[in-house]
Amino acid sequence: MNGNLQTAIDLVEGIKAGDAGKAQLAVCPPAVYLMKVGGMLAHSKIALGAQNVCDRESGAFTGEISAQMLKECGCRYAIVGHSERRALYGESDQLVAARFVMALQGGITPILCVGETLDERGRGVTEAVVARQLDAAIDAGGIASIVQSVIAYEPVWAIGTGKVASPDQAQAVHAFIRERIAQLDSEGAQQVKILYGGSMNPANAAELLSQPDIDGGLIGGAALKADDFLAIAQAI
């Protein structure tokens, strides 16, 4: 929830004018700007995404936005289960899984966020937490739904704190996620994209992205500056 309409326009114009190399890009503006940004991205290689999606198809759910509505705005992606939604707004694994399934049913690729807090990492339960969050989506939609989605690993303790998981720490969790998927679909596990979402920036992107199981980034603060966002894309 940053900036205003002009901020969004300037940012998208900056990204469109720059060089992203061969990276696949998507931007996820606040919902009120989706139509404007979607129009700006028409005929470009940059995809449009939403920051959330309702777990219901339609009905009396004031304030929510359905997958069909997002589709009509031109969205290809929708983030579900972002750590801030889980922590600040109490979204449970089951609710996130329902949003995940509804996005797929609406023809939108969900970006499923998973990750542990500092306390959970300190207690040595990182894998248990990530497995629980991932399994909720698998239970709700089946393993095929995971293969059709994008996974984003967010070490919550590394978001907005200036701390970053080391490449080895990030790779270990990414490898765990891929292996857990492989237990149910070995071929699909190699196809699914797993992004790193913990304060990736131009200074650390290349080293993080060099890890074998890190396929890209879910960029936060660095995405608010077109030059920084493009620098990360070039590192890919």
RALINVEN-V353186 format. One record per run of one state. SS is the DSSP state (2 for helix, 1 for strand, 0 for the rest). FROM is the first residue (numbers start at 1). TO is the last residue. If there is no record, write none. Layout:
<<SS & FROM & TO> <SS & FROM & TO>>
This chain:
<<0 & 1 & 4> <2 & 5 & 17> <0 & 18 & 25> <1 & 26 & 27> <0 & 28 & 30> <2 & 31 & 41> <0 & 42 & 46> <1 & 47 & 50> <0 & 51 & 66> <2 & 67 & 72> <0 & 73 & 76> <1 & 77 & 80> <0 & 81 & 82> <2 & 83 & 89> <0 & 90 & 92> <2 & 93 & 105> <0 & 106 & 108> <1 & 109 & 114> <0 & 115 & 117> <2 & 118 & 122> <0 & 123 & 125> <2 & 126 & 141> <0 & 142 & 142> <2 & 143 & 147> <0 & 148 & 149> <1 & 150 & 153> <0 & 154 & 155> <2 & 156 & 158> <0 & 159 & 166> <2 & 167 & 182> <0 & 183 & 185> <2 & 186 & 191> <0 & 192 & 192> <1 & 193 & 196> <0 & 197 & 204> <2 & 205 & 209> <0 & 210 & 215> <1 & 216 & 217> <0 & 218 & 220> <2 & 221 & 224> <0 & 225 & 225> <2 & 226 & 235> <0 & 236 & 236>>
